[in-house]
Amino acid sequence: MRTALRTAIATALVAGVAITAPALAAGAAFAADGPVAVSAPGAKPADTGAKPADTGAEGVAKAGTEGAADASKGTLVRTETLLTGTVAKIYKVKDLHHRAELFHQGNPVGVLDAVARPVAGNDNGEFFVLFEDGHTLNWSRNYVPGAQPGTYELADGTLLELARKDGRYGLQLIENGRGRGFTYLNGSRQVWLYGRAVVVLEQDGGFAAYIPGASKQAAPKLVETPDTTPAPAPKPTPGPVVTLGECTVQQDIPSVFALLTVTLTNDLEKGPKAVLKDEAGKPVVTLDRDHAADLGQGLTIKGANTTTPQLGQRTQGGDTPYAWTAFPKLPKGCEKDAATPTPAPSTTTPAPAGNTGTTVNNGGQTSVVPKGGVAAGAELAAEGDSTALIAAGAGAASLAAAGLGFVVLRRRSAGARG
């Protein structure tokens, strides 16, 4: 009676029917000594030594019957003993078609046919996967039974999202924060590959993952549910200020364009330099004193001739305001301030102190006024072509008293003088 029940349960397992706890109490195809313990979601499994079953892993044995031919089954290529005692006979039917016949204590308990894609059997968390080329995997744990929809992280960092649609569960790979498209279950159990990860999805949403060759194995870990608001991605921060010379400093800052950076260099003698770099660190454009703006890249340097320059960045043209970032501050002792430019030499010669009798104006006109009274009829020459109005001392007063008023003198032209 026990043998018949065991055979029925194992056959159902291979066909994709979930094994219930009461059935396990009576014995299961993969567990001759009782049910296999199942790790809680996210728990680190015990080291079972599970590896690909055809590479000499623990729990794998080979009988000396390789090469036996059976027209109805194909050619027997090897016999394996799984982790909990079930024996699998692997037959090659065609190049991309292999079959595994499973036996427990000598009794046949089911068949797996891998035709152009892998197939799997599950005994309460122990998995046996047969690939179409004949290689196999056998592991226990690394399993989340009846998993809830959400995003899960595998042992190698792979992110998978589990969802349910129209009564079927499906998985999609998450890369760079974006889903690559769901594949939904077609049947009661399926095997999918995501990079190195081998994933088995069950009809109830439970799924297991194994990373061949990896030392770290664990059950898929729920990291986000549909009701969870993802934490905002941390904003890029400026790097440290690095001193390159006595009066030269450098710093990397984030660009306003995603994944790009800007290297700022402040040099007392050479001035500021800003280098926009791509994701690989390759320069895209360089700004300095001689080339202080690149409107195509939305970059400009303000105060390029000072020791306190600023870099302006923007992603749009027109009236879009710049975001300003100060260049790294020069070290102490390099404070020579070029913010205030040296005044240009004045073209105006200040008048000498005291009364010299010389009047200076901005028009370049100079008149010399004799000291003392001005004789009647005296002519005073004025430089330039402008008219000079001159009233001089007591002589001018005498002329005014005589009703002659101010004397208006116009410079004669060079031709008149000649």
Buried (B, 14 or more C-beta within 10 A) or exposed (E): EEEEEBBBBBBBBBBBBBBEEEBBEEBBBBBEEEBBEBBEBBEEBEEBEBBBBBEEBEBBEBEEEEEBEEEEBBBBBBBBBBBBBBBBBBBBBEEEBBBBBBBBBEEBBBBBBBEEEBBBBBBBBBBBBBBBEBBBBBBBBBBBBEBEBBBBBBBBEBBBBBBEEEEBBBBBBBEEEEBEEBEBBEEBBBBBEBEEBBBBBBBEBBBBBBBBEEEEBBBBBBEBEEEEEEEEEEEBEBBEBEEEEEBBBBBBBBBBBEEBBBBBBBBBEEBBBBBBBEEEEEEBBBBBBEEBBBEEBBBBBBBBEBBBBBBBBBEEEEEEEBEEBBBBBBBEEBEEEBEEEEEEEEEEEEEEEEEEEEEBBEEEBBBEBEEEBBEEEEEBEBBEEEEBEBBBEEBBEEBEEEEEEEBEBEBEEEEEEE
